Amino acid sequence: MLARMNKEDLKSKKLPDTPGVYFFRGSRRKILYIGKATSLRGRVKSYFSNDLLRTRGQQLVKVIDDAKDIDFIKTDSVLEAFILEANLVKKYQPEGNTHLKDDKSFNYVVITAEEFPRVLFVRGNDLEKKLHEIKAKYLFGPYPHGLQFKAAMKIIRKLFPYFDTKYPIGTKMPERQKKHLVFNQQIGVYPDELNKKEYQRTIRNLALFLEGKKGRLIKRLESEMKKYAKNEEFEKADKIKRQIFALTHIQDVSLIKDEFRIPVANTTFRIEAYDVAHTSGKETVGVMTVVEGGEAKKSDYRKFKIKEDANNDVVALKEVLLRRLGHSEWSMPRLIVVDGGKAQVNVAKKTLEGLGYMIPVVGVTKDEKHRAKKIIGDRVFSGKYENEILLSNSEAHRFAISYHRNLRRKI
């Protein structure tokens, strides 16, 4: 059994300044939490900041309190750390990674069992429906961190060009879809030729990479390269050589830029406000607005298309909050403002507490002309930050209505 290490011991444990995946272990070497990092040293060190409770909540504080050791696996790139983290969390399901079990808004990669397999991105709340519509050969995920998922798949597509068309390749499709297919082939997003044997090999290699088996994949490619060279198919051999080089020199700058990290404490008081807009349940949207230091910070505003029960504001608000909290790379607020009364405040509190966040919530009720009537919730904040609360709420209402109207114009 491991001897218990105190926080100073854990904090001072030597870790490399490289990408990888880290494990917090408890008694009997039980894995408590799994994460990934651009720098293992810097990432793990950030867990011992005094601001951990506010920025990440009680769940992570408990992980650190119960931790007796830290292990890690180095990877060659942030992209591989991203993939390895998802695979290991799915395998071990640590208690500290509960957000992956509960939130249905994370991403999956589904590879179809078709003559020309398509690679499709599916959100968790759409997964069951999608698996009934298509026959899947591979399923990978869940992958959190929406921005990083998109960046990761953009890099992977350069290594393994794939189709993600709405309709299966080779079947009858609308003229618009045909033009889309041809255009993406011309600009190099899709494979430029329909060679079934070559394309299926690409998909098998892509699956190996998503399984975290890069070493095995490179050995397979090296074997294919030698075979082509022996048969004097030098063009094909050179193509594989370039692919091997790309695999061993992955440039994941976009992933480093969007590194999932514990946010540092803001020097200004950050308030996030949320509102939902729809017309009789149609084109339902949600928004997030931000006020920092008494001023609107429009660069941090976010839009959300609602996917759940569109005619229920409380359910829509919960979806928005779950999706927002899946982005821990965004700065965390000191206060959350919701548009509405007790029902909205209560669902916001339960959603936050369910994910281990201890962030106060207030609500703004309205009169019959939709003017602010009363601030309900934490009285300490509602009194001290009344102007900021009302500003953030009015911005959220304006932003939600504007976004909703823009969507309706496109119908």
Secondary structure, DSSP 8 states (H G I E B T S, - for coil): ------HHHHHT----SS-EEEEEE-GGG-EEEEEEESSHHHHHHGGGSTTHHHHH-HHHHHHHHH--EEEEEE-SSHHHHHHHHHHHHHHH--GGGTHHHH-TTSEEEEEE-SSS-BEEEEEHHHHHHHHHHS-EEEEEEEE--HHHHHHHHHHHHHHS--B--SS-TTS---HHHHHHHHHHHHTTSS-SS--HHHHHHHHHHHHHHHTT-HHHHHHHHHHHHHHHHHTT-HHHHHHHHHHHHHHHT---HHHHHT--------SS-EEEEEEEEEETTEEEEEEEEEEETTEE-GGG-EEEE--S-TT-HHHHHHHHHHHHHT-TTS---SEEEEESSHHHHHHHHHHHHHTT----EEEEEE-TTS-EEEEEE-HHHHHHTHHHHHHHHHHHHHHHHHHHHHHHHT-
